Structures are given as C-alpha cells and as structure tokens.
C-alpha cells in the first residue's frame, strides 16, 4: 500500500496512461490532519467490461477514522 501524506497531489495506476498489467492490485492510503477534507477527482477513468458482476475492475473508497486522523483507502483492481 502506498502512503500519501502531502496536502495536495495525484496518484495513478502503474504504467499510466497505458494499461496496467493483468491481476494488478493497487492501494493508496491518504492521511490528513483532523479537521481537513479530502476532495477526490478522477480526471481519467476507464474500466474493463466484464458483465454485471463487477469483478474485473473497480474502485473502492473507504473511510477509516482513528484518533485525530482520518484515513482514506483507495483501491483499484
């Protein structure tokens, strides 16, 4: 998992803007000080079509709160 702590920036999948390798799992942990907000914007977003099961590619955004810190987990499979 890649830890992101800057107050602004960007992240991408491996080989961007080309395709990432098959079976790649990417995770980013964004940590911010208490009282701050995270704004997440996708500038380019393409998913592989694999039917209604959504098992090929997806983005999951989760919120975890700890003492005085918020953690966001972004995963692209």
Order of alpha helices (4+ residues) and beta strands (2+ residues): beta-beta-beta-beta
